[in-house]
Structure formats: structure tokens, C-alpha cells
Amino acid sequence: MPTINQQTSQPDEINSSRPNQPVATFLQEAENLYVWCVDDIPELLKAGIDEALINELPLRIKACRDAQTLWKKKSKTPGDAKVQWKLQLTEVSKLATELLRAMRFAFRNHTDLLARLNYLTKGNSYTTLIQQLNDLALLGRKNSQLLAAIGFDQGLLDTAIAKSKELASLWAQTKNENARLNEVVVARNKAFWTLQQQVSEIRAAGKYIFRHRKDRYAGYVSQYWKQKNGRRNLLDQ
């Protein structure tokens, strides 16, 4: 049988945590439980189970199933901003590398400019890359004569500034998409744990009431946790 920690937790602590078992498996077990326990309503009521708890199961199951479906759809379908970000990232990284190599060569005899380059290229985050593009372009414009002396394409500086602005906008949109996805995840998790609390209550009552009747007791046992734990309680045998 599953342990208490695997089956129940305080609602305030688990409302936004990840499900502790595959959602599809849990939903099917919840469906099975509902069909099973309907015939035992009189006995369950005597054990203190509110009939509304049982009657609400189909609605709670549907709510959790719908939330799971939405989460799977959102998680497997990246937003437009995320798609564009990934497409741009490789190109922009190459551009930043090209700018840096050209400037290191052009500024090779200017220790102050080389020190400035080293300062501007610290860090390896996406936000750092966005800022680096703009900073490198501005530095290049201020020292355009040195770049011209090595045959550098000055148009790349304008491209870098434009790409920096474009990436900043895409990154903000991507973060917004991620936030919306997180809202979907939280909603799914809450739906799971709300249903899980109801299922646990009904199972606990059923196991107590039918502790001496193996034929009815069996319907209140989670087969998932029974197999997961790899052991059986004497009542489950």
C-alpha cells in the first residue's frame, strides 16, 4: 500500500507542486474509483464521507483532464516569440563573434580599447548577449577608422544595433510566453491535487469500512502505488 506521504499532503503545501504520479494513470484510477464507490454510498456516508464529495468526482476529473490537455498542448507547442528567438540566436551569436574578432585585431595595439572589449564581453547569458551587440556596435562606431583600416564592413555595426533591439523585444515576449505556460502548469497542478484530496478521502473511508471484505476493499486500493511500492499490505493480498 502507498505510504501516507505518497497519498496525502496538506492542501496549502501541495496546491502548486508537481503531481506525484502520471496524471493519465491517476485520472483513470479516479474514474474507476467513482464507478466503484457509487454502490457503497450508504456505507461511506456512515463513515463520515459527504455524498457531495462523491458526486463531485466526475466534475473534478473533467477539470483535471482538461487542465492536463491544455498543459500538454502548451508545453509541446512553443510560442511564436520562442520560435523566432531560436532562429535568431545562432545568427546573432555568429555576428557577435565576428565583431569581437575584428575589434580585437583592429585594436591590437591599443591596450585601453582591448581592456574595454574584455569588460564588455564578460558574462554568457542571453541578456548579456543582447547588451553586448549594442555595446560592441557603439564602440566600433567610436573607433571606425581603426576598423576601416582592416577592411571591416561598417554595415555590420548597424546590423548589430538593430539585432540587439529585435532580440530584446523577442526575449521579453519569450519570458511572457513562459509566464503564461507557468500559469497553465499551476492550474493543472491545483486541479490534480484538489482531485487527489477527494480521492484519498474516499479511498481511506472505503478501506476502513471494508477492511474485513476483500471483495469491496480491493476497489479502494491504488494499483499504481501498490506496484510502485513493490510490496503489499496483508489486507491487499
JOMO-V338472 format. One record per backbone hydrogen bond with DSSP energy under -1.0 kcal/mol. CO is the residue of the C=O (numbers start at 1). NH is the residue of the N-H. Records with the same first field share a line. If there is no record, write none. Layout:
CO=NH + NH
//
This chain:
3=7
4=8
10=13 + 14
11=15
14=17
22=26
23=27
24=28
25=29
26=30
27=31
28=32
29=33
30=34
31=35
32=36
33=37
34=38
37=40
38=41
40=44
41=45
42=46
44=49
45=48
50=53
51=55
52=56
54=57
56=60
57=61
58=62
59=63
60=64
61=65
62=66
63=67
64=68
65=69
66=70
67=71
68=72
69=73
70=74
71=75
72=76
79=83
80=84
81=85
82=86
83=87
84=88
85=89
88=92
89=93
90=94
91=95
92=96
93=97
94=98
95=99
96=100
97=101
98=102
99=103
100=104
101=105
102=106
103=107
105=108
107=110
110=114
111=115
112=116
113=117
114=118
115=119
116=120
117=121
119=122
125=129
126=130
127=131
128=132
129=133
130=134
131=135
132=136
133=137
134=138
135=139
136=140
137=141
138=142
139=143
141=144
143=147
144=148
145=149
147=150 + 152
148=151
153=156
154=157
155=159
156=160
157=161
158=162
159=163
160=164
161=165
162=166
163=167
164=168
165=169
166=170
167=171
168=172
169=173
170=174
171=175
172=176
173=177
174=178
175=179
176=180
177=181
178=182
179=183
180=184
181=185
182=186
183=187
184=188
185=189
186=190
187=191
188=192
189=193
190=194
191=195
192=196
193=197
194=198
195=199
196=200
197=201
198=202
199=203
200=204
201=205
202=206
203=207
204=208
205=209
206=210
208=211
210=213
213=217
214=218
217=220
218=221
222=226
223=227
224=228
225=229
233=236
//
